[in-house]
Amino acid sequence: MKKKLLNIVLILTGIIVIAACGKNDKATSETTKEAAIIRVGTSPGPYSELFLDAVKPILEKEGYQIKETEFTELIQADVALAEGAIDLNVDQHTAYLNNFNENKGTHLVGITPIPTVPAGLFPGKRRTLTEVKEGDKIGLPDDASNTARAFNLLQKAGWIKLKAGIDPVKATKADIVDNPKNLDLVQMSSAQIPRSLADLEYAVIPGSIVYSAKLDPKDSLLAEDVLKDYELVATVDEKNAESDWAQAVVKAYHSDAFKNYLKEHNQGNYWFIPKE
């Protein structure tokens, strides 16, 4: 009788162990599956589109699932990234990223530079650079990093002069030491600038806004020299920078498949390609 009871206990124990193993295997499988999902926050512009068209297929071939969350403004995507609601965004340069971290106390990092559309000086009421006149109104982005970017471009045009020795990425209106034509430098939301061209003589417009406003990049009268801090970067929370999926993103942007895509689609050198 005791032997029979012992056998029953052993059988029941075996069933429980097998069930537990099966449950653990299932949990492990679900965890692995979950880990293969990359949640990307997209914003209107060429950078998110480039990711979805060229990088996403590469990552999918590596077994990753891409879950897209759309944002109307980049700052919303950065907040979501800092809060852990998304894993990745690809719509900002290092200067903007650093400015966001400083203001919000966050720890977002760029894991690789990615192709960038240069900012350009676009015509409004005037059609050429030589037509610039005393008191002309110039539209500029109002966020700190892109404002500095605009001042550097206006200096390249020969219209203003900035203090010698300043950090060009942090240039402000106070750093202008010469404005010989007394240009009226009007700061406004980047998204508003294309809609305001009829009221401006000229405007400095970031590449992403040129794209979303459906302006022709060829209309730019002068393109910026892209500084390292103005190269776009794929951005993650610092704690995820060395994760397998983040390194897979880096690898995808440096892959032959991605380079071949750019060769085919970079007509007129629309994209500035960072050096590896």
Protein Blocks (a to p, Z undefined) as FASTA:
>chain_A
ZZmmmmmmmmmmmmmmmmmmmmmmmmmmmmmmmmmpccddddedjklmmmmmmmmmmmmm
nopacdddddfbfklmmmmmmnopambdckbcfklmmmmmmmnopacdcfbdcddddddd
ddfkbmbfklpcehiacdddfbfklmmmmmmmmmmnopaccdehiafklgcfklpcbdfk
opacddddfklmmmmmmmpfbdcddfklmmmnopafklpmbdcdddfklpccddddfklm
mgmklmmmmmmmmpmklmmmmmmmmgghlaacddZZ
